[in-house]
């Protein structure tokens, strides 16, 4: 991975709300889109409902979470951690611990 790409990935990951959403999905194991949006709005993770899909698309694009669509009525969208995402969360928790958080 090139230096510019690494820097871009870190900048995205540490943008407002990204780590919070990652931790939430990791804690739940699998989370519905509506539950993630509710968490974000209830805990002031984001200011706008429209930001949640952007965060989820970015995390999916980074291969940290995967999106699953259940063909139920109504259709439900779930997000769950990938193996890479779980490893990233583990490292973020270590950093959090080192910083006294």
C-alpha positions in Angstrom: 0.0 0.0 0.0 1.5 3.3 -1.0 2.1 6.1 1.4 -0.5 8.4 -0.1 -3.1 5.7 0.0 -2.3 4.8 3.6 -2.6 8.5 4.6 -5.9 8.8 2.8 -7.3 5.6 4.5 -6.2 6.8 7.9 -7.7 10.3 7.3 -11.0 8.7 6.3 -11.0 6.2 9.3 -10.4 9.0 11.8 -13.1 11.3 10.3 -16.0 12.1 12.6 -18.2 9.1 13.3 -16.2 6.4 11.6 -14.6 4.8 14.6 -17.8 5.1 16.6 -19.7 3.2 13.9 -17.0 0.6 13.7 -17.0 0.0 17.4 -20.9 -0.1 17.5 -21.0 -2.7 14.7 -18.2 -4.7 16.3 -20.0 -4.7 19.7 -23.3 -5.8 18.1 -21.8 -8.5 15.8 -24.4 -7.6 13.2 -26.4 -4.3 13.1 -29.3 -3.2 11.0 -28.9 0.1 9.2 -31.8 1.6 11.2 -30.1 0.7 14.5 -26.8 2.2 13.3 -28.5 5.4 12.3 -30.4 5.6 15.6 -27.2 5.1 17.5 -25.4 7.8 15.5 -28.2 10.4 16.0 -28.9 9.5 19.7 -25.2 9.8 20.6 -24.4 12.9 18.5 -22.0 10.9 16.4 -23.3 12.7 13.3 -25.3 15.9 12.8 -27.3 14.6 9.8 -29.0 11.4 8.9 -27.4 11.6 5.4 -24.0 11.2 6.9 -24.6 7.6 8.1 -24.9 6.0 4.7 -21.7 7.8 3.7 -19.8 6.4 6.7 -21.2 2.9 6.0 -20.3 3.1 2.3 -16.7 4.2 3.1 -16.2 1.4 5.8 -17.6 -1.1 3.3 -15.3 0.2 0.6 -12.3 -0.1 3.0 -13.4 -3.7 3.5 -13.8 -3.2 7.3 -17.6 -4.0 7.3 -19.7 -6.0 4.9 -23.3 -5.2 3.9 -25.9 -7.9 3.8 -29.4 -7.4 2.5 -32.2 -9.7 3.8 -34.9 -10.4 1.3 -37.7 -10.0 3.8 -40.6 -7.6 3.6 -39.7 -4.9 4.3 -36.1 -5.4 3.1 -33.6 -5.1 5.9 -29.9 -4.2 5.5 -27.4 -5.5 8.0 -23.8 -4.6 8.5 -21.2 -6.9 10.1 -17.4 -6.8 10.7 -15.0 -8.4 8.3 -11.9 -10.1 9.6 -9.9 -7.0 8.6 -12.4 -4.8 10.5 -12.1 -6.9 13.6 -8.3 -6.6 13.5 -8.5 -2.8 13.1 -10.9 -2.5 16.0 -8.5 -4.6 18.1 -5.6 -2.3 17.3 -7.8 0.8 17.9 -8.8 -0.5 21.3 -5.1 -1.0 22.2 -4.4 2.6 21.1 -7.3 3.8 23.2 -6.0 1.9 26.2 -2.5 3.3 25.7 -3.9 6.8 25.6 -5.9 6.2 28.8 -9.3 6.2 27.2 
